[in-house]
Amino acid sequence: MSGNPQSAIRNSQSSRAIFIDRDGTINEDLGYIASPNDLIIYPWVAEAVRLVNNAGLKAVVVTNQAGVARGMYTEDDLRAIHDRMTSELSLQGARIDGVYYCPHHPEYGDERYRQRCECRKPQPGMLHAAAREHGIDLTHSFVIGDKSSDINLAASAGARGALVLTGYGSETLAHPDRWPCRPYLVADNLLEAVRLILDTAGQRR
């Protein structure tokens, strides 16, 4: 599990966060993205993140990246991809406060990466790490993603989950037996999900 050291802001006061899945939620899910050049960010993402910033919540990316364990790309490659993601959003006035990823897989990779870890979604390790580093109250936070693992991640950490219909979202919605936790809300995309969350919390500015 790894956090972006440049954005690991420690805060002694409890704050709220919106945790955002990457593939299928922030960018088009093209399978295992191994290069920054393959990252295609959805056009509405910058506005969504700006709304989170303006509301005073943390915007934190949490993503399973088993391609590292499978040998499809390295952690250095992954950091370059995330640098591209945060830089593109920053140029549009949108700040990502932290990036956390799980490089592990329970069946693939060498001994560094082949493990049943606490950070692979839906296990809550990435959220717990972010909560420690950013002073986040998980019980007043949200997880937005396109897979059942995102919704179940929220439940496992005491947060609330929002399902988006981009990426694998429509397929996820069509198979509620796989969740098994129901999402707090369903939205067309990240921007709509953020708007609904902020309206529900009365935090839209």
C-alpha positions, 0 to 999 in steps of 0.5 A, spaced: 500 500 500 502 506 498 500 514 499 503 519 495 508 522 499 507 529 496 500 529 498 500 526 505 497 532 509 497 530 516 491 534 520 490 534 527 483 536 526 478 530 524 476 532 516 471 528 511 473 525 505 471 523 498 475 517 496 475 516 489 476 509 485 481 510 479 479 506 473 472 507 470 471 512 475 476 518 474 479 515 467 476 510 462 477 503 464 482 500 458 484 494 462 491 494 465 494 501 464 501 501 464 503 508 461 501 515 463 500 516 455 494 511 456 491 515 461 484 518 459 481 522 464 473 523 463 472 530 462 467 532 468 472 529 473 476 536 474 469 539 476 467 534 480 474 534 484 474 542 484 467 541 488 470 537 493 475 542 494 471 547 495 466 544 500 472 543 504 473 535 504 479 531 502 479 528 495 483 522 495 484 516 490 484 509 492 485 504 487 487 496 486 493 495 482 494 488 481 498 489 474 504 490 479 503 483 482 502 480 475 508 484 472 505 488 467 508 494 470 512 497 476 510 501 482 515 506 478 510 506 472 504 507 477 507 513 480 508 516 473 501 515 471 499 518 478 503 524 477 500 525 470 493 524 473 494 529 479 498 534 474 492 534 469 487 535 474 491 541 477 492 544 471 484 545 471 484 547 478 482 541 481 487 538 487 488 531 489 490 530 496 492 523 496 493 517 492 493 510 495 494 504 491 494 496 492 499 493 488 498 486 491 494 480 488 493 473 492 495 469 487 500 472 482 507 475 483 513 474 487 513 474 495 513 481 495 506 482 492 503 475 492 499 476 499 492 476 502 493 484 504 489 488 508 489 494 503 486 490 497 479 492 496 474 491 499 479 490 505 479 497 508 487 498 509 487 504 504 482 508 507 485 507 514 492 509 512 489 515 509 485 517 515 491 516 519 495 521 515 490 526 513 485 526 520 479 523 516 473 521 520 471 515 515 464 515 518 462 521 515 466 520 508 464 517 502 467 512 497 465 513 489 466 507 484 464 503 479 465 496 482 462 492 488 469 492 491 468 500 492 461 499 495 463 494 500 470 497 501 465 503 504 461 499 508 468 495 511 470 502 513 464 505 516 463 510 510 458 510 505 458 508 498 456 511 491 456 507 485 457 510 478 455 508 472 461 509 468 466 503 467 463 497 470 458 501 473 452 499 469 454 491 470 455 492 477 448 495 478 445 489 474 448 484 479 446 486 486 447 479 488 455 481 488 455 487 492 453 485 498 452 492 500 447 496 497 450 503 495 448 509 498 446 512 492 447 511 484 449 516 479 451 517 472 458 519 473 463 522 478 460 529 477 453 527 479 455 523 485 459 529 488 453 533 487 448 529 490 453 527 496 454 535 497 447 536 496 445 531 501 450 533 506 449 541 505 456 542 503 455 545 496 458 552 496 
